[in-house]
Amino acid sequence: MIELKNNENPIEYIWNIVKDLKYGYHSVKDNTCHETMMDMAIREWRILSPKEVLEKKYGVCYDQSILVAYLADQLSLKYRSVNITLVNTDSHSTTVIQYNDKWYWIESAWSNLKGVYGPYDTLEEIYQFIRETIYSDKPFYPCYWTVKDDISNMFNDEDICYNKYFIEALNISYRMQTVIKMYFKINDIFDFVVNDKLLVTKILYKNGTSRDWNPINPMSCKD
């Protein structure tokens, strides 16, 4: 656990650690940082542990958001790990933290949005702010959220071997979103329901109706 000096603000403490992190993918092939995924095969990169992000001083949003959650956990602060995905395959992972009954958003990976946002009285308020801020130049819907209040299983180096599952889930997600764009009217979709493996299982429409979704075989769900 981390013990702060007298009167040291934990939000500022975390921000000072992550504010200068570089955005980049870690290549398992050459053990270096790549600014984009396009210059290497998708299976050539992996998620970094918080310890590795601290050592290497870089990581994608997923890596950096896990580090923020880890630091919050070490400071005994409540946190929520958030992943937001649009059907055009854009996505972002970030972390919000509770301190003195207020919520703060610490963003280190998105270069144009780097900073600390808050305080907010409720999770709903900070979620709304994040959603509108990140996707201010894109349609508000459809997107789906995955929120977890405990990701401690991702803090240790030995647990990073789940990268194979992560890549498989990512590929399924991309296929799912592609099929949705091809076969459904995007503006009619309100939100998605995800299961404990972070895969979409139901599509919710603005008119109040819904339809089941097969994340493993999305082509079977087309109209």
N, C-alpha and C positions, 0 to 999 in steps of 0.2 A: 504494500500500500504506500501511497505518496502522502507525506506530511508537509504541509505548507508552512511558511514562516508566518509570524503574527500579522494578521490583517491582510494577507495576500489573497487577492481575488482569484478563485479557481478558474473562472472563465478566461481571465487574462492570462493565467498560467498556461492553460491549454493552447490558447491562441498564439502565444509567443513561441511555442514548440512547433506548431504546424504552419505558421504563416509564410514561411520561406520554402516550403516543400515544392518541388518541381512536379509537373504532371508528366507521367510517362509510363509505358508498359515495360515490365521486366521480362527480358528474353531469357529463356532457359537454354537457348542455343549458344549465345555468346556472352551471357551474364551481364548485359548492358541495358541501358534505358533507351527505349524507342518512343518518339513523340506520338506516333500513330500506330494502329494495328495493321495498317495497310502494307507496311514494308516487311511483314513477316507472316508466316502461316499462323492460323488461329491457335493451333496447338503448341506453338513455340513460346507462348507467354503464360504466366501463372500469377495467381494472387499472392501478395506479399503479407507476411505476418506484421503486426505492429512493431516488433523488434527490428525487422528487416527494413521497414519504412524509415524508422529512426536512423538506422545505420546508413542506408543508401540515399536518403534525403529526396526520394521521389516515389511516385505511385499513382495509379489511376484513382478515380473518385472512390471506387470500392475499397481500395487499399487505405486511402487517407481517412475515409469515414470510419473504418474499423479501428484505426489508430485513435481517432477522437473518442470513440466509444470506450476503447480500452483505458484511455487516460481518465475519462469520467468515472469508469468503474473503479480505478485505483484511487480515486479521490472520494469514493463512496457517494457519488452523485447519480441520480436517476437519469437515464438517457433513453432515447428511442432511435433505432436505426431505421432509416427511411430509404426505400427505393421507389422511384417514380418512372413509369414507362409509358410512352405514347405509342400509338399503333404505327407510327412511321419509323419505329425502331429506335428513336431517341430515348435515352434513359439516363438517370443520374442517381447516385447514392450519396447520402449525406447523413448527418447526425444532429439531433437536437438534445439539449441538456437542461435539466431543471436545477436551479440554484436559488435558495431563499424563496421558494414557492413561485418562482418565475421561470419561464422557458426561454432559452437562447438557441439560436442557430449559428453554428460555427462552420463556415464554408472556406475551405482551403484549396480545393481542387479546381473549381471553376474560376479561371483567371479573371474574368470580367466581374465576378461577384465576390471575390475574396473579401472576407471580413467577418465581424461578429454582429449579428442582428438580434435585437431584443432590448428590453425584456417584454415578454408577452404573458398575459394572465393565464391563458389556456392553451392546450395542445391544438385545439381547433383553430385558434387565431394564428398560431405560427405555421400550421400546415397550409392554411389559406394563403398566407403571405408567401411561403415558399413556392406554392403552386403557381401563383400569379407572377412572381418574380422570375422564376426559371423559364416559364413558357409564355412570357408576355407577348412574344412575337409569333406565337403559334395558337391554333385553336385550343380553347380551354378543355374541350373533350374531343375524343375519348382518351383517358389514361387510367392506369390502375396503380394503386399504392400497395406496397408491402411494408408493414411496420412491425418491428420486433423490439421487445423491451429487454431481451437478453440474448446477446450473441457471443457470450464468453467462450463458447466452443470454438470460436474463430481466432482467439487471442494467442494460442500457442503454436509454435513452429511445427510441431508434429501433426497438427490438424490441417495444415495447408494442403495435404495430399488429396483433399476433396476437389482439387481443381478439375479433374476429369469430369466429375458430376456437374460442376459449374459450367463448363464448356458445353456439355450435352444439354443442360437446361437452357443455356443461352441460345443454342441452335434451335431448340424446340420453340423458344419464345419468338425468334425471328421468323420461323416458318408460320407460326400461329398468326403473327401480325401481318405477314404477307398475304395469307389466305383471307384474313378479315378485310384487308384493303381491296382484294380482288372480288370478293363475293358479297360483301355487305355494304350498306349505305353508312358511311362513317358518321355522318351527322346525326344518325338515329341512335347511336350507341351512347349510353350514359356512363357506364363503368363496368368493371369486371370483378368476379369473385375468384380468389386464388386459394389453393389448398396449402397444406403445411409444407409442401415441396416447392412452393412459390410458382406453381403452374396454374394457368387459368382453367377453371372448370365450368364457368357460367358467364354468359353475356347478359348484361342488364340494359334495357332500352329506356329511352326517355318517356315513352308512353306507359311505363309501369310493367311491361311484360318482360320475359326473360327466356333464354334458351340454353340448354346444356351444351357444353363444349368438351371435345375430346382433345386434350393437349398432346397426346401421343400421335394421333392421326387426325390432324385438323382438316384434311381434305374430305373426311367423311361428314363434316358438319356443314358443308356448303349448301346453299339453297338449291 
